[in-house]
Amino acid sequence: MTLAAEVTGKTDIGCVRKNNEDNLGWDQRVSLYVVCDGMGGALAGEVAIKMGVDLMLGYFREGKETGIYPEFGDVGGDLSPAGRQLLSAIRRANAAIYEAGQAKQSQQGMGSTIVAALLQENFLTIAHAGDSRIYRLRNGVLEQLTQDHSLVMEQVRRGLITMEEAEKSEMQNIIIRALGSEEAVEPDIQELIALRDDIYLLATDGLTKLVKDDLIKLILEHSPHLDVACEDLIKAAKEKGGDDNITCLLLRVVEVPWYQRFLNFLLGGGQSWQNSS
């Protein structure tokens, strides 16, 4: 048996914002899942998130077609091929977004958070930069797998402020690592063993700042389908004010017989989705 993922995702403008600077996309043919949250004001954030998702998916689609995954910069020897590919894809996207921001006055300073997951065989490789998050629900335990790259969370990690103070801080939106805001970025990469029935949540801070872990866990455990869980998570954030865009992407790890995977390959099967707006 080989592991694969059931997937659903949705982005919502929320209750306050006039435009949506969140984006998400996935392609099960390459087993890549991506969520971005834009920064930069005006429409620059929307440009950055679209470029982020498109470039990430494009890197892996091109690699699958050609068998070549170009490496960008020194990727080191400690990562698996999947980790090297994710790192290179993010570096390529970062360079393109940064160059686009420098080339146009209205887009200077634009950037985006990113969380990405790549499922290959029995391993899930994740990468992130910024304060969008990845959670895992396994055997009744919800765990936050990423650490926010934000000023307040860095202060918490250094013991300068408490978590309670961080949640009330006016500096919550200051991101210290992101896609495209600087010439180079080093995302955090983790390589995990995936297990059947794991549920992974990729989400922007419009969800996680308002919906606490205990409620996330409750919704994931009691929703009959991933689609329902996704809707219920967004609804919960909106009921608590919805003061930001809200995006969640959910994966459930399932076992697929080898012959089904082979049949899907022969028929060109697989599901792909990305926000085109």
Contacts in CASP RR format, 6 or more apart in sequence:
PFRMAT RR
TARGET T0000
AUTHOR 0000-0000-0000
METHOD contacts of the structure
MODEL  1
MTLAAEVTGKTDIGCVRKNNEDNLGWDQRVSLYVVCDGMGGALAGEVAIK
MGVDLMLGYFREGKETGIYPEFGDVGGDLSPAGRQLLSAIRRANAAIYEA
GQAKQSQQGMGSTIVAALLQENFLTIAHAGDSRIYRLRNGVLEQLTQDHS
LVMEQVRRGLITMEEAEKSEMQNIIIRALGSEEAVEPDIQELIALRDDIY
LLATDGLTKLVKDDLIKLILEHSPHLDVACEDLIKAAKEKGGDDNITCLL
LRVVEVPWYQRFLNFLLGGGQSWQNSS
1 255 0 8 1.000
1 256 0 8 1.000
1 257 0 8 1.000
1 258 0 8 1.000
2 121 0 8 1.000
2 122 0 8 1.000
2 255 0 8 1.000
2 256 0 8 1.000
2 257 0 8 1.000
2 258 0 8 1.000
2 261 0 8 1.000
3 119 0 8 1.000
3 121 0 8 1.000
3 122 0 8 1.000
3 194 0 8 1.000
3 196 0 8 1.000
3 253 0 8 1.000
3 254 0 8 1.000
3 255 0 8 1.000
3 256 0 8 1.000
4 28 0 8 1.000
4 31 0 8 1.000
4 119 0 8 1.000
4 253 0 8 1.000
4 254 0 8 1.000
4 255 0 8 1.000
4 256 0 8 1.000
4 261 0 8 1.000
5 28 0 8 1.000
5 31 0 8 1.000
5 33 0 8 1.000
5 119 0 8 1.000
5 251 0 8 1.000
5 252 0 8 1.000
5 253 0 8 1.000
5 254 0 8 1.000
6 226 0 8 1.000
6 251 0 8 1.000
6 252 0 8 1.000
6 254 0 8 1.000
7 26 0 8 1.000
7 28 0 8 1.000
7 33 0 8 1.000
7 226 0 8 1.000
7 249 0 8 1.000
7 250 0 8 1.000
7 251 0 8 1.000
7 252 0 8 1.000
7 271 0 8 1.000
8 226 0 8 1.000
8 227 0 8 1.000
8 230 0 8 1.000
8 249 0 8 1.000
8 250 0 8 1.000
9 24 0 8 1.000
9 230 0 8 1.000
9 247 0 8 1.000
9 248 0 8 1.000
9 249 0 8 1.000
9 250 0 8 1.000
9 273 0 8 1.000
10 24 0 8 1.000
10 230 0 8 1.000
10 231 0 8 1.000
10 234 0 8 1.000
10 247 0 8 1.000
10 248 0 8 1.000
11 20 0 8 1.000
11 22 0 8 1.000
11 23 0 8 1.000
11 24 0 8 1.000
11 245 0 8 1.000
11 246 0 8 1.000
11 247 0 8 1.000
11 275 0 8 1.000
12 20 0 8 1.000
12 234 0 8 1.000
12 238 0 8 1.000
12 245 0 8 1.000
12 246 0 8 1.000
12 247 0 8 1.000
13 19 0 8 1.000
13 20 0 8 1.000
13 245 0 8 1.000
14 237 0 8 1.000
14 238 0 8 1.000
14 242 0 8 1.000
14 243 0 8 1.000
14 244 0 8 1.000
14 245 0 8 1.000
14 246 0 8 1.000
15 238 0 8 1.000
15 241 0 8 1.000
15 242 0 8 1.000
15 243 0 8 1.000
16 241 0 8 1.000
16 242 0 8 1.000
16 243 0 8 1.000
16 244 0 8 1.000
17 243 0 8 1.000
17 244 0 8 1.000
17 245 0 8 1.000
19 43 0 8 1.000
19 46 0 8 1.000
20 46 0 8 1.000
20 245 0 8 1.000
20 277 0 8 1.000
21 37 0 8 1.000
21 38 0 8 1.000
21 39 0 8 1.000
21 41 0 8 1.000
21 45 0 8 1.000
21 46 0 8 1.000
21 49 0 8 1.000
21 245 0 8 1.000
22 35 0 8 1.000
22 36 0 8 1.000
22 37 0 8 1.000
22 38 0 8 1.000
22 49 0 8 1.000
22 204 0 8 1.000
22 245 0 8 1.000
22 246 0 8 1.000
22 247 0 8 1.000
23 35 0 8 1.000
23 36 0 8 1.000
23 38 0 8 1.000
23 46 0 8 1.000
23 49 0 8 1.000
23 50 0 8 1.000
23 52 0 8 1.000
23 53 0 8 1.000
23 247 0 8 1.000
23 274 0 8 1.000
23 275 0 8 1.000
24 34 0 8 1.000
24 35 0 8 1.000
24 36 0 8 1.000
24 53 0 8 1.000
24 202 0 8 1.000
24 247 0 8 1.000
24 249 0 8 1.000
24 274 0 8 1.000
24 275 0 8 1.000
25 33 0 8 1.000
25 34 0 8 1.000
25 35 0 8 1.000
25 53 0 8 1.000
25 57 0 8 1.000
25 249 0 8 1.000
25 273 0 8 1.000
25 274 0 8 1.000
25 275 0 8 1.000
26 32 0 8 1.000
26 33 0 8 1.000
26 34 0 8 1.000
26 57 0 8 1.000
26 249 0 8 1.000
26 271 0 8 1.000
26 272 0 8 1.000
26 273 0 8 1.000
26 274 0 8 1.000
27 57 0 8 1.000
27 60 0 8 1.000
27 61 0 8 1.000
27 270 0 8 1.000
27 271 0 8 1.000
27 272 0 8 1.000
27 273 0 8 1.000
27 274 0 8 1.000
28 270 0 8 1.000
28 271 0 8 1.000
28 272 0 8 1.000
29 61 0 8 1.000
29 64 0 8 1.000
29 268 0 8 1.000
29 269 0 8 1.000
29 270 0 8 1.000
29 272 0 8 1.000
30 57 0 8 1.000
30 60 0 8 1.000
30 61 0 8 1.000
30 63 0 8 1.000
30 64 0 8 1.000
31 118 0 8 1.000
31 119 0 8 1.000
31 120 0 8 1.000
32 56 0 8 1.000
32 57 0 8 1.000
32 60 0 8 1.000
32 116 0 8 1.000
32 117 0 8 1.000
32 118 0 8 1.000
33 116 0 8 1.000
33 117 0 8 1.000
33 118 0 8 1.000
33 119 0 8 1.000
33 202 0 8 1.000
33 249 0 8 1.000
33 251 0 8 1.000
34 52 0 8 1.000
34 53 0 8 1.000
34 56 0 8 1.000
34 57 0 8 1.000
34 114 0 8 1.000
34 115 0 8 1.000
34 116 0 8 1.000
34 202 0 8 1.000
34 249 0 8 1.000
35 114 0 8 1.000
35 115 0 8 1.000
35 116 0 8 1.000
35 132 0 8 1.000
35 202 0 8 1.000
35 203 0 8 1.000
35 204 0 8 1.000
35 247 0 8 1.000
35 248 0 8 1.000
35 249 0 8 1.000
36 48 0 8 1.000
36 49 0 8 1.000
36 52 0 8 1.000
36 53 0 8 1.000
36 112 0 8 1.000
36 113 0 8 1.000
36 114 0 8 1.000
36 132 0 8 1.000
36 179 0 8 1.000
37 49 0 8 1.000
37 112 0 8 1.000
37 113 0 8 1.000
37 131 0 8 1.000
37 132 0 8 1.000
37 204 0 8 1.000
37 205 0 8 1.000
37 206 0 8 1.000
37 245 0 8 1.000
37 247 0 8 1.000
38 45 0 8 1.000
38 46 0 8 1.000
38 48 0 8 1.000
38 49 0 8 1.000
38 110 0 8 1.000
38 111 0 8 1.000
38 112 0 8 1.000
38 113 0 8 1.000
39 45 0 8 1.000
39 48 0 8 1.000
39 109 0 8 1.000
39 110 0 8 1.000
39 111 0 8 1.000
39 112 0 8 1.000
39 113 0 8 1.000
39 175 0 8 1.000
39 178 0 8 1.000
39 181 0 8 1.000
40 48 0 8 1.000
40 109 0 8 1.000
40 110 0 8 1.000
40 111 0 8 1.000
41 110 0 8 1.000
42 106 0 8 1.000
43 106 0 8 1.000
44 101 0 8 1.000
44 106 0 8 1.000
44 107 0 8 1.000
44 108 0 8 1.000
44 109 0 8 1.000
44 110 0 8 1.000
44 111 0 8 1.000
45 110 0 8 1.000
45 111 0 8 1.000
45 112 0 8 1.000
47 100 0 8 1.000
47 107 0 8 1.000
47 110 0 8 1.000
48 97 0 8 1.000
48 107 0 8 1.000
48 110 0 8 1.000
48 111 0 8 1.000
48 112 0 8 1.000
48 179 0 8 1.000
48 180 0 8 1.000
49 112 0 8 1.000
50 275 0 8 1.000
51 93 0 8 1.000
51 96 0 8 1.000
51 97 0 8 1.000
51 100 0 8 1.000
51 112 0 8 1.000
52 93 0 8 1.000
52 97 0 8 1.000
52 112 0 8 1.000
52 114 0 8 1.000
52 179 0 8 1.000
53 274 0 8 1.000
53 275 0 8 1.000
54 274 0 8 1.000
55 89 0 8 1.000
55 92 0 8 1.000
55 93 0 8 1.000
55 96 0 8 1.000
55 97 0 8 1.000
56 89 0 8 1.000
56 90 0 8 1.000
56 93 0 8 1.000
56 114 0 8 1.000
56 116 0 8 1.000
57 272 0 8 1.000
57 274 0 8 1.000
59 69 0 8 1.000
59 85 0 8 1.000
59 88 0 8 1.000
59 89 0 8 1.000
59 92 0 8 1.000
59 93 0 8 1.000
60 69 0 8 1.000
60 85 0 8 1.000
60 89 0 8 1.000
60 118 0 8 1.000
62 68 0 8 1.000
63 69 0 8 1.000
69 81 0 8 1.000
69 84 0 8 1.000
69 85 0 8 1.000
69 88 0 8 1.000
70 88 0 8 1.000
70 92 0 8 1.000
71 84 0 8 1.000
71 88 0 8 1.000
72 87 0 8 1.000
72 88 0 8 1.000
72 91 0 8 1.000
72 92 0 8 1.000
72 95 0 8 1.000
73 88 0 8 1.000
73 91 0 8 1.000
75 83 0 8 1.000
75 84 0 8 1.000
75 87 0 8 1.000
75 88 0 8 1.000
76 84 0 8 1.000
79 87 0 8 1.000
79 189 0 8 1.000
79 191 0 8 1.000
80 123 0 8 1.000
80 125 0 8 1.000
80 191 0 8 1.000
82 118 0 8 1.000
82 120 0 8 1.000
82 123 0 8 1.000
82 125 0 8 1.000
82 191 0 8 1.000
83 118 0 8 1.000
83 125 0 8 1.000
83 127 0 8 1.000
83 189 0 8 1.000
83 191 0 8 1.000
85 118 0 8 1.000
86 116 0 8 1.000
86 118 0 8 1.000
86 125 0 8 1.000
86 126 0 8 1.000
86 127 0 8 1.000
86 187 0 8 1.000
86 189 0 8 1.000
87 127 0 8 1.000
87 187 0 8 1.000
87 189 0 8 1.000
89 116 0 8 1.000
90 114 0 8 1.000
90 116 0 8 1.000
90 127 0 8 1.000
90 129 0 8 1.000
90 179 0 8 1.000
90 185 0 8 1.000
90 187 0 8 1.000
91 184 0 8 1.000
91 185 0 8 1.000
93 114 0 8 1.000
93 179 0 8 1.000
93 180 0 8 1.000
94 179 0 8 1.000
94 180 0 8 1.000
94 184 0 8 1.000
94 185 0 8 1.000
95 180 0 8 1.000
95 183 0 8 1.000
97 110 0 8 1.000
97 111 0 8 1.000
97 112 0 8 1.000
97 179 0 8 1.000
97 180 0 8 1.000
98 180 0 8 1.000
98 181 0 8 1.000
98 182 0 8 1.000
98 183 0 8 1.000
100 107 0 8 1.000
100 110 0 8 1.000
101 107 0 8 1.000
101 108 0 8 1.000
101 109 0 8 1.000
101 110 0 8 1.000
101 180 0 8 1.000
102 108 0 8 1.000
109 181 0 8 1.000
110 180 0 8 1.000
110 181 0 8 1.000
111 178 0 8 1.000
111 179 0 8 1.000
111 180 0 8 1.000
111 181 0 8 1.000
112 178 0 8 1.000
112 179 0 8 1.000
112 180 0 8 1.000
113 128 0 8 1.000
113 129 0 8 1.000
113 130 0 8 1.000
113 131 0 8 1.000
113 132 0 8 1.000
113 149 0 8 1.000
113 175 0 8 1.000
113 178 0 8 1.000
113 179 0 8 1.000
113 204 0 8 1.000
113 205 0 8 1.000
114 127 0 8 1.000
114 128 0 8 1.000
114 129 0 8 1.000
114 130 0 8 1.000
114 132 0 8 1.000
114 178 0 8 1.000
114 179 0 8 1.000
114 187 0 8 1.000
115 126 0 8 1.000
115 127 0 8 1.000
115 128 0 8 1.000
115 132 0 8 1.000
115 133 0 8 1.000
115 134 0 8 1.000
115 146 0 8 1.000
115 202 0 8 1.000
115 203 0 8 1.000
116 126 0 8 1.000
116 127 0 8 1.000
116 128 0 8 1.000
116 202 0 8 1.000
117 124 0 8 1.000
117 125 0 8 1.000
117 126 0 8 1.000
117 134 0 8 1.000
117 200 0 8 1.000
117 202 0 8 1.000
117 251 0 8 1.000
118 124 0 8 1.000
118 125 0 8 1.000
118 126 0 8 1.000
119 194 0 8 1.000
119 251 0 8 1.000
119 253 0 8 1.000
122 193 0 8 1.000
122 194 0 8 1.000
123 191 0 8 1.000
123 192 0 8 1.000
123 193 0 8 1.000
123 194 0 8 1.000
124 191 0 8 1.000
124 192 0 8 1.000
124 193 0 8 1.000
124 194 0 8 1.000
124 198 0 8 1.000
124 200 0 8 1.000
124 253 0 8 1.000
125 189 0 8 1.000
125 190 0 8 1.000
125 191 0 8 1.000
125 192 0 8 1.000
126 134 0 8 1.000
126 145 0 8 1.000
126 146 0 8 1.000
126 189 0 8 1.000
126 190 0 8 1.000
126 192 0 8 1.000
127 187 0 8 1.000
127 188 0 8 1.000
127 189 0 8 1.000
127 190 0 8 1.000
128 134 0 8 1.000
128 146 0 8 1.000
128 149 0 8 1.000
128 187 0 8 1.000
128 188 0 8 1.000
129 149 0 8 1.000
129 177 0 8 1.000
129 178 0 8 1.000
129 179 0 8 1.000
129 185 0 8 1.000
129 186 0 8 1.000
129 187 0 8 1.000
129 188 0 8 1.000
130 148 0 8 1.000
130 149 0 8 1.000
130 150 0 8 1.000
130 175 0 8 1.000
130 176 0 8 1.000
130 177 0 8 1.000
130 178 0 8 1.000
131 148 0 8 1.000
131 149 0 8 1.000
131 150 0 8 1.000
131 153 0 8 1.000
131 175 0 8 1.000
131 205 0 8 1.000
132 146 0 8 1.000
132 202 0 8 1.000
132 203 0 8 1.000
132 204 0 8 1.000
132 205 0 8 1.000
133 144 0 8 1.000
133 145 0 8 1.000
133 146 0 8 1.000
133 148 0 8 1.000
133 201 0 8 1.000
133 202 0 8 1.000
133 203 0 8 1.000
133 205 0 8 1.000
133 208 0 8 1.000
134 144 0 8 1.000
134 145 0 8 1.000
134 146 0 8 1.000
134 200 0 8 1.000
134 201 0 8 1.000
134 202 0 8 1.000
134 203 0 8 1.000
135 142 0 8 1.000
135 143 0 8 1.000
135 144 0 8 1.000
135 145 0 8 1.000
135 200 0 8 1.000
135 201 0 8 1.000
135 203 0 8 1.000
135 213 0 8 1.000
135 216 0 8 1.000
136 142 0 8 1.000
136 143 0 8 1.000
136 145 0 8 1.000
136 192 0 8 1.000
136 198 0 8 1.000
136 199 0 8 1.000
136 200 0 8 1.000
136 201 0 8 1.000
137 143 0 8 1.000
137 198 0 8 1.000
137 199 0 8 1.000
137 200 0 8 1.000
137 201 0 8 1.000
137 217 0 8 1.000
137 220 0 8 1.000
137 221 0 8 1.000
138 195 0 8 1.000
138 197 0 8 1.000
138 198 0 8 1.000
138 199 0 8 1.000
140 217 0 8 1.000
140 221 0 8 1.000
142 213 0 8 1.000
142 216 0 8 1.000
142 217 0 8 1.000
142 220 0 8 1.000
144 213 0 8 1.000
145 190 0 8 1.000
145 192 0 8 1.000
146 188 0 8 1.000
147 153 0 8 1.000
147 157 0 8 1.000
147 188 0 8 1.000
149 175 0 8 1.000
149 176 0 8 1.000
149 177 0 8 1.000
149 178 0 8 1.000
149 188 0 8 1.000
150 172 0 8 1.000
150 173 0 8 1.000
150 174 0 8 1.000
150 175 0 8 1.000
150 176 0 8 1.000
151 171 0 8 1.000
151 174 0 8 1.000
151 175 0 8 1.000
151 176 0 8 1.000
152 161 0 8 1.000
152 166 0 8 1.000
152 169 0 8 1.000
152 171 0 8 1.000
152 172 0 8 1.000
152 174 0 8 1.000
153 166 0 8 1.000
154 176 0 8 1.000
155 161 0 8 1.000
155 166 0 8 1.000
156 162 0 8 1.000
156 163 0 8 1.000
156 166 0 8 1.000
161 169 0 8 1.000
166 172 0 8 1.000
167 209 0 8 1.000
172 209 0 8 1.000
175 181 0 8 1.000
177 185 0 8 1.000
177 186 0 8 1.000
177 187 0 8 1.000
178 185 0 8 1.000
179 185 0 8 1.000
194 253 0 8 1.000
195 253 0 8 1.000
196 253 0 8 1.000
196 254 0 8 1.000
196 255 0 8 1.000
197 252 0 8 1.000
197 253 0 8 1.000
197 254 0 8 1.000
198 251 0 8 1.000
198 252 0 8 1.000
198 253 0 8 1.000
199 220 0 8 1.000
199 226 0 8 1.000
199 250 0 8 1.000
199 251 0 8 1.000
199 252 0 8 1.000
199 253 0 8 1.000
200 250 0 8 1.000
200 251 0 8 1.000
200 253 0 8 1.000
201 216 0 8 1.000
201 220 0 8 1.000
201 233 0 8 1.000
201 248 0 8 1.000
201 249 0 8 1.000
201 250 0 8 1.000
202 248 0 8 1.000
202 249 0 8 1.000
202 250 0 8 1.000
202 251 0 8 1.000
203 233 0 8 1.000
203 247 0 8 1.000
203 248 0 8 1.000
203 249 0 8 1.000
204 244 0 8 1.000
204 245 0 8 1.000
204 246 0 8 1.000
204 247 0 8 1.000
204 248 0 8 1.000
205 244 0 8 1.000
206 237 0 8 1.000
206 242 0 8 1.000
206 243 0 8 1.000
206 244 0 8 1.000
206 245 0 8 1.000
206 246 0 8 1.000
206 247 0 8 1.000
207 233 0 8 1.000
207 234 0 8 1.000
207 237 0 8 1.000
207 246 0 8 1.000
207 247 0 8 1.000
207 248 0 8 1.000
208 216 0 8 1.000
209 244 0 8 1.000
210 236 0 8 1.000
210 237 0 8 1.000
210 240 0 8 1.000
210 241 0 8 1.000
210 242 0 8 1.000
210 243 0 8 1.000
211 219 0 8 1.000
211 233 0 8 1.000
211 236 0 8 1.000
211 237 0 8 1.000
211 240 0 8 1.000
215 236 0 8 1.000
216 233 0 8 1.000
219 229 0 8 1.000
219 232 0 8 1.000
219 233 0 8 1.000
219 236 0 8 1.000
220 229 0 8 1.000
220 250 0 8 1.000
223 229 0 8 1.000
223 232 0 8 1.000
226 250 0 8 1.000
226 252 0 8 1.000
229 250 0 8 1.000
230 248 0 8 1.000
230 249 0 8 1.000
230 250 0 8 1.000
233 248 0 8 1.000
234 246 0 8 1.000
234 248 0 8 1.000
237 246 0 8 1.000
238 246 0 8 1.000
264 270 0 8 1.000
END
